[in-house]
């Protein structure tokens, strides 16, 4: 774990203290459905190790980040997102991050609004 962690909802989900609709889990990540979906498919890809945000990644996390990136299209295919998908990483309060645990949103299933 990186630093002291206090009341992290994602850490609680990973530990099984809070239920979630798991889609995938392995030794590095847990993937579950967002409880406030913004698209028909809205998954959260969350590392098991607590890293507060993208801004706090270190070189030692390189293999984890590669694993997360390579997993995204696999998850998308399994969710039936044959025509494409969107990924989002919110970083810090100014970037819209609500939970201080790095996570990637995987969205799709219908046309998504542009930027």
MIDOSE-1310 file (N, C-alpha, C; in nm, 2 decimals, decimal comma, always signed):
residues 115
xxxx	+0,08/-0,12/+0,00/+0,00/+0,00/+0,00/+0,09/+0,12/+0,00; +0,03/+0,23/-0,06/+0,11/+0,36/-0,07/+0,05/+0,45/+0,04; +0,13/+0,48/+0,14/+0,08/+0,57/+0,25/-0,02/+0,51/+0,33; -0,07/+0,59/+0,43/-0,17/+0,55/+0,52/-0,31/+0,57/+0,45
xxxx	-0,39/+0,47/+0,46/-0,52/+0,47/+0,40/-0,63/+0,47/+0,51; -0,72/+0,57/+0,50/-0,83/+0,58/+0,59/-0,96/+0,58/+0,51; -1,05/+0,48/+0,54/-1,18/+0,47/+0,49/-1,19/+0,49/+0,34; -1,12/+0,40/+0,27/-1,12/+0,40/+0,12/-1,23/+0,30/+0,08
xxxx	-1,33/+0,34/+0,01/-1,44/+0,26/-0,03/-1,39/+0,15/-0,12; -1,30/+0,18/-0,21/-1,25/+0,08/-0,31/-1,16/-0,02/-0,23; -1,09/+0,02/-0,13/-1,01/-0,08/-0,05/-1,11/-0,17/+0,02; -1,22/-0,12/+0,06/-1,32/-0,20/+0,13/-1,39/-0,30/+0,03
xxxx	-1,41/-0,26/-0,09/-1,47/-0,35/-0,19/-1,37/-0,46/-0,22; -1,24/-0,42/-0,24/-1,14/-0,52/-0,27/-1,13/-0,62/-0,16; -1,14/-0,58/-0,03/-1,13/-0,67/+0,08/-1,26/-0,75/+0,11; -1,36/-0,72/+0,03/-1,49/-0,79/+0,05/-1,58/-0,73/+0,16
xxxx	-1,54/-0,62/+0,22/-1,62/-0,56/+0,33/-1,74/-0,48/+0,27; -1,74/-0,44/+0,15/-1,85/-0,38/+0,08/-1,88/-0,46/-0,04; -2,01/-0,50/-0,06/-2,04/-0,58/-0,18/-2,03/-0,49/-0,31; -2,00/-0,56/-0,42/-2,00/-0,50/-0,55/-2,03/-0,60/-0,65
xxxx	-2,08/-0,56/-0,77/-2,10/-0,65/-0,88/-1,97/-0,67/-0,96; -1,89/-0,77/-0,91/-1,77/-0,80/-0,97/-1,78/-0,86/-1,11; -1,70/-0,81/-1,20/-1,69/-0,85/-1,34/-1,56/-0,93/-1,37; -1,46/-0,90/-1,29/-1,33/-0,96/-1,31/-1,24/-0,93/-1,19
xxxx	-1,16/-1,03/-1,15/-1,06/-1,00/-1,05/-0,94/-1,09/-1,07; -0,83/-1,04/-1,04/-0,70/-1,12/-1,05/-0,61/-1,07/-0,95; -0,48/-1,10/-0,95/-0,39/-1,07/-0,85/-0,36/-0,92/-0,84; -0,39/-0,85/-0,95/-0,35/-0,71/-0,96/-0,47/-0,61/-0,95
xxxx	-0,58/-0,65/-1,00/-0,70/-0,56/-1,01/-0,83/-0,63/-0,98; -0,93/-0,54/-0,95/-1,06/-0,58/-0,93/-1,15/-0,49/-1,03; -1,24/-0,55/-1,10/-1,33/-0,48/-1,19/-1,47/-0,50/-1,15; -1,55/-0,39/-1,13/-1,68/-0,40/-1,09/-1,77/-0,30/-1,16
xxxx	-1,90/-0,32/-1,16/-1,99/-0,22/-1,22/-2,01/-0,10/-1,13; -2,01/+0,02/-1,19/-2,02/+0,14/-1,12/-2,17/+0,15/-1,07; -2,18/+0,20/-0,95/-2,32/+0,20/-0,89/-2,40/+0,32/-0,94; -2,33/+0,41/-1,01/-2,40/+0,53/-1,07/-2,36/+0,54/-1,22
xxxx	-2,40/+0,44/-1,30/-2,35/+0,43/-1,43/-2,39/+0,55/-1,52; -2,29/+0,59/-1,60/-2,31/+0,70/-1,70/-2,33/+0,64/-1,84; -2,33/+0,51/-1,86/-2,35/+0,45/-1,99/-2,41/+0,31/-1,96; -2,46/+0,24/-2,07/-2,52/+0,11/-2,05/-2,41/+0,02/-1,98
xxxx	-2,29/+0,03/-2,03/-2,18/-0,04/-1,96/-2,09/+0,06/-1,90; -2,07/+0,05/-1,77/-1,99/+0,14/-1,69/-1,92/+0,06/-1,58; -1,79/+0,02/-1,61/-1,71/-0,06/-1,52/-1,60/+0,03/-1,46; -1,56/-0,01/-1,34/-1,44/+0,05/-1,28/-1,33/-0,05/-1,27
xxxx	-1,21/-0,02/-1,32/-1,10/-0,10/-1,31/-1,01/-0,05/-1,20; -0,99/-0,12/-1,09/-0,93/-0,07/-0,97/-0,81/-0,16/-0,93; -0,70/-0,10/-0,91/-0,58/-0,18/-0,87/-0,60/-0,22/-0,72; -0,55/-0,34/-0,69/-0,56/-0,39/-0,55/-0,47/-0,31/-0,46
xxxx	-0,36/-0,26/-0,51/-0,27/-0,18/-0,43/-0,33/-0,04/-0,43; -0,33/+0,03/-0,31/-0,39/+0,16/-0,30/-0,29/+0,26/-0,35; -0,32/+0,32/-0,46/-0,25/+0,44/-0,51/-0,36/+0,55/-0,52; -0,34/+0,66/-0,45/-0,44/+0,76/-0,45/-0,49/+0,82/-0,58
xxxx	-0,40/+0,84/-0,67/-0,44/+0,89/-0,80/-0,34/+0,87/-0,91; -0,37/+0,90/-1,03/-0,28/+0,89/-1,14/-0,15/+0,97/-1,12; -0,17/+1,08/-1,05/-0,06/+1,18/-1,02/+0,04/+1,12/-0,92; +0,00/+1,01/-0,85/+0,09/+0,95/-0,75/+0,15/+0,81/-0,80
xxxx	+0,14/+0,78/-0,93/+0,20/+0,66/-0,98/+0,35/+0,68/-0,97; +0,42/+0,57/-0,95/+0,56/+0,57/-0,95/+0,61/+0,46/-1,05; +0,74/+0,46/-1,07/+0,80/+0,37/-1,17/+0,77/+0,22/-1,12; +0,76/+0,19/-1,00/+0,73/+0,06/-0,95/+0,59/+0,01/-0,99
xxxx	+0,50/+0,10/-1,03/+0,37/+0,07/-1,07/+0,36/+0,04/-1,22; +0,47/+0,05/-1,30/+0,46/+0,04/-1,44/+0,40/-0,09/-1,49; +0,43/-0,20/-1,43/+0,37/-0,33/-1,47/+0,22/-0,33/-1,44; +0,18/-0,27/-1,33/+0,04/-0,26/-1,30/-0,04/-0,18/-1,40
xxxx	+0,02/-0,07/-1,44/-0,05/+0,02/-1,53/-0,06/-0,05/-1,67; +0,04/-0,12/-1,71/+0,04/-0,19/-1,84/-0,07/-0,30/-1,83; -0,08/-0,37/-1,72/-0,18/-0,47/-1,70/-0,32/-0,41/-1,71; -0,34/-0,30/-1,65/-0,47/-0,23/-1,65/-0,51/-0,19/-1,80
xxxx	-0,41/-0,14/-1,87/-0,44/-0,09/-2,00/-0,47/-0,21/-2,10; -0,39/-0,31/-2,09/-0,41/-0,43/-2,17/-0,54/-0,50/-2,14; -0,59/-0,49/-2,02/-0,71/-0,56/-1,97/-0,84/-0,48/-2,03; -0,83/-0,35/-2,05/-0,94/-0,27/-2,09/-1,01/-0,33/-2,22
xxxx	-0,94/-0,35/-2,33/-1,01/-0,40/-2,45/-1,06/-0,55/-2,43; -1,00/-0,62/-2,34/-1,05/-0,76/-2,31/-1,18/-0,75/-2,24; -1,19/-0,66/-2,14/-1,32/-0,64/-2,07/-1,42/-0,58/-2,17; -1,38/-0,49/-2,25/-1,48/-0,43/-2,35/-1,54/-0,54/-2,44
xxxx	-1,46/-0,62/-2,49/-1,51/-0,73/-2,58/-1,60/-0,82/-2,50; -1,57/-0,86/-2,38/-1,65/-0,94/-2,30/-1,79/-0,88/-2,26; -1,79/-0,74/-2,26/-1,91/-0,67/-2,24/-1,99/-0,64/-2,37; -1,94/-0,69/-2,48/-2,01/-0,67/-2,61/-1,99/-0,54/-2,67
xxxx	-1,88/-0,47/-2,64/-1,86/-0,34/-2,69/-1,77/-0,35/-2,82; -1,83/-0,41/-2,92/-1,76/-0,44/-3,05/-1,73/-0,31/-3,13; -1,81/-0,21/-3,11/-1,79/-0,09/-3,19/-1,71/+0,02/-3,13; -1,67/-0,01/-3,01/-1,58/+0,09/-2,94/-1,62/+0,11/-2,79
xxxx	-1,53/+0,18/-2,72/-1,56/+0,21/-2,58/-1,48/+0,34/-2,55; -1,51/+0,39/-2,43/-1,44/+0,51/-2,38/-1,37/+0,47/-2,24; -1,25/+0,53/-2,22/-1,19/+0,51/-2,09/-1,17/+0,65/-2,03; -1,18/+0,66/-1,90/-1,17/+0,79/-1,83/-1,09/+0,77/-1,70
xxxx	-0,99/+0,85/-1,68/-0,92/+0,85/-1,55/-0,93/+1,00/-1,50; -1,01/+1,02/-1,40/-1,02/+1,15/-1,33/-0,91/+1,16/-1,23; -0,84/+1,27/-1,22/-0,73/+1,29/-1,14/-0,74/+1,41/-1,05; -0,75/+1,39/-0,92/-0,76/+1,50/-0,83/-0,90/+1,57/-0,83
xxxx	-0,93/+1,64/-0,73/-1,06/+1,71/-0,71/-1,09/+1,79/-0,83; -0,99/+1,87/-0,88/-1,01/+1,95/-1,00/-1,04/+1,88/-1,13; -1,00/+1,75/-1,13/-1,03/+1,66/-1,25/-1,15/+1,57/-1,23; -1,22/+1,60/-1,12/-1,35/+1,52/-1,10/-1,33/+1,39/-1,03
xxxx	-1,21/+1,36/-0,97/-1,19/+1,24/-0,89/-1,27/+1,25/-0,76; -1,36/+1,15/-0,74/-1,44/+1,15/-0,61/-1,38/+1,06/-0,51; -1,32/+0,95/-0,55/-1,26/+0,85/-0,46/-1,11/+0,85/-0,48; -1,04/+0,87/-0,37/-0,89/+0,88/-0,37/-0,83/+0,74/-0,38
xxxx	-0,85/+0,67/-0,49/-0,79/+0,55/-0,52/-0,80/+0,54/-0,67; -0,68/+0,53/-0,73/-0,67/+0,52/-0,88/-0,77/+0,43/-0,93; -0,84/+0,47/-1,04/-0,93/+0,38/-1,11/-0,96/+0,43/-1,25; -0,99/+0,33/-1,34/-1,02/+0,37/-1,48/-1,17/+0,33/-1,50
xxxx	-1,24/+0,43/-1,56/-1,38/+0,41/-1,60/-1,38/+0,35/-1,74; -1,45/+0,24/-1,76/-1,47/+0,18/-1,89/-1,62/+0,20/-1,93; -1,65/+0,28/-2,03/-1,79/+0,31/-2,07/-1,82/+0,27/-2,21; -1,94/+0,23/-2,24/-1,98/+0,21/-2,37/-2,12/+0,14/-2,38
xxxx	-2,16/+0,10/-2,50/-2,29/+0,03/-2,51/-2,39/+0,11/-2,59; -2,36/+0,24/-2,61/-2,45/+0,32/-2,69/-2,36/+0,44/-2,73; -2,40/+0,52/-2,83/-2,32/+0,64/-2,86/-2,30/+0,73/-2,74; -2,18/+0,77/-2,72/-2,15/+0,85/-2,60/-2,13/+1,00/-2,65
xxx	-2,17/+1,09/-2,57/-2,16/+1,23/-2,62/-2,01/+1,27/-2,64; -1,99/+1,36/-2,73/-1,85/+1,40/-2,76/-1,80/+1,49/-2,65; -1,67/+1,53/-2,67/-1,61/+1,62/-2,57/-1,63/+1,77/-2,61
